[in-house]
Amino acid sequence: MDKYQRFSNLLLQSRHAVALTGAGISVESGIPDFRGKNGLWTKYDPYDYGHIDSFRANPAKVWKMLEAMGALVEGVNPNEAHFALGELEKLGIIKTVITQNVDSLHQRGGSSNVVEFHGSFRRMHCDNCQKVFFREDISLVNLPPLCSCGGPIRPDIILFGEGIPPEAYTRAFDAAEKCDLMVVIGTSASVAPASRLPLIAKSRGAHVLEINPVASELSDGVTELHIMESAVAALRNIMKIVRSMHTGDTD
């Protein structure tokens, strides 16, 4: 039995599958991995521009990096892998997508139960009074954009030095504990606390499957089956099998 058939069989046999995604799933939409060779952190020192203390000391400076990040994540569209996960949710197979990405491409790809573990660039808030805004309502003509209270507005993303939002943290870890299968797609699994989610799933007896063109922290000893291809290429083949085999009684 080939790897695609085994992967698909495990998906279809699962009763509560969860996906954990990282930068790799959005690379094929045109968003470079921020930590990669030509990523954002090669142009901006992450602690000089990406730390909450830096933002509070000089929000205008940090907004130069945020503006560059926004340009990367706002002008792209979901790819075939995002749509595949949306379809797997509609088939009743994937119950939750936990993503470390801030691009909101999973929602646009059809997934409705998405935990944005590191936040979202689509939403913004005042760092002073916490008033909530949407990105499209914020002008970036003058940086930093200011709230009516005078405080600097910032995206709802997790900066270095900040914790994971409590609701996202709880939902993600609950999903990891409940699932009987976790599909890990396009993440190195090297950034805590997200990196702990597959370990928790495995400790509870869940199958842990991986799609990643390179080895990750999980590949040797945690993942049961690793398809070393891009998210789009792997899920294209998996979905052909799933569609042909699905009978509608797997949820």
Stockholm file with secondary structure:
# STOCKHOLM 1.0

chainA/1-251         MDKYQRFSNLLLQSRHAVALTGAGISVESGIPDFRGKNGLWTKYDPYDYGHIDSFRANPAKVWKMLEAMGALVEGVNPNEAHFALGELEKLGIIKTVITQNVDSLHQRGGSSNVVEFHGSFRRMHCDNCQKVFFREDISLVNLPPLCSCGGPIRPDIILFGEGIPPEAYTRAFDAAEKCDLMVVIGTSASVAPASRLPLIAKSRGAHVLEINPVASELSDGVTELHIMESAVAALRNIMKIVRSMHTGDTD
#=GR chainA/1-251 SS CCHHHHHHHHHHHCSSEEEEECTHHHHTTTCCCTTSTTSHHHHSCHHHHSBHHHHHHCHHHHHHHHHHHHHHHHSCCCCHHHHHHHHHHHTTSEEEEEECCSSCHHHHTTCCSEEETTEEEEEEEETTTCCEEEGGGCCCSSSSCBCTTSCBEEEEECCBTCCCCHHHHHHHHHHHHHCSEEEEESCCSCSTTTTHHHHHHHHTTCEEEEECSSCCTTTTTTCSEEECSCHHHHHHHHHHHHHHHCCSCCC
#=GC SS_cons         CCHHHHHHHHHHHCSSEEEEECTHHHHTTTCCCTTSTTSHHHHSCHHHHSBHHHHHHCHHHHHHHHHHHHHHHHSCCCCHHHHHHHHHHHTTSEEEEEECCSSCHHHHTTCCSEEETTEEEEEEEETTTCCEEEGGGCCCSSSSCBCTTSCBEEEEECCBTCCCCHHHHHHHHHHHHHCSEEEEESCCSCSTTTTHHHHHHHHTTCEEEEECSSCCTTTTTTCSEEECSCHHHHHHHHHHHHHHHCCSCCC
//
